[in-house]
Amino acid sequence: MGRLVRSEWTKLLTTRVWLGLLLASCLLSVGFAVLLTAFAGNPQSGIPPVGSSQYEQLAFAVPANVTVLTLILGIIGTTQEYRHRTATPTFLATPRRGHVVIAKLLAYAVAAAPFALAVVAVTTLTVVLHAGARGAAPAWDADDLGVLARSGLALVVYAVIGVGLGALFRNQVGAIVGSLVYLFVVEPIIRSIPATAGVYKWLPGGALEAMTATFAGPDLLTAWQGGLLLLGYGLLAAVLGTLLAVRRDVV
């Protein structure tokens, strides 16, 4: 298994996809943090003022806004085998396909950890500098640190979900587009309709908001419940992806 995991890391590092997604994640997080801090305290924005605990939790939850990019990283990690026709030699070298998928899950979970640390670090630095310039540096209490840690964990979990989705659908474009449509169209619609808003808290987006922070919305789970639910989605995607990879023919 260790050999397979190292092989996945080699595949990942020999392309520039991870670097592009990392840079995009850092830039987006910095941009979100700057905008959040710039409009903090503005009555029309509805963002709590700089220095308040509500603002700090929202600011330190900013890394969770780029979970879609670690999701894409995980999807690409699996689907590139089918897109570039390397799945057949991979499975011939390791006939137990389940081991290949498990190795991908482990490899991308570990690889997503420093990815998440980098995003959290640049976001934190931006918040500290910008909020400090406005005269209210973060308090760094337990709530702030907890939100930061959970935001980083969310990035890792979404990478695992991406690997599972890639194994489920195999088509790279279809898996990415389908994920984007679900995250940015389906979930917001479910959340906005009163009749279905109660379901939102049980979806990945609701779980993510519960474990980090949110402006306002429907009733959500507690932070630890949201974290467990999101981990559950990650494990479900991993299990289904592994089972289907074992049973389906390589095309």
Protein Blocks (a to p, Z undefined) as FASTA:
>chain_A
ZZmmmmmmmmmmmpcklmmmmmmmmmmmmmmmmmmmmmgoiaklopacehiaklmmmmmm
mmmmmmmmmmmmmmmmmmmmmmnopmmmmmmmmmplmlmmmmmmmmmmmmmmmmmmmmmm
mmmmmmmmmmmmnopacfkiaklmmmmmmmmmmmmmmmmmmmmmmmmnopamlmmmmmmm
mmmmmmmmmmmpmklmmmmmmpmklmmmmmmccfbdcddddfklmmmmmmmmmmmmmmmm
mmmmmmpccZZ
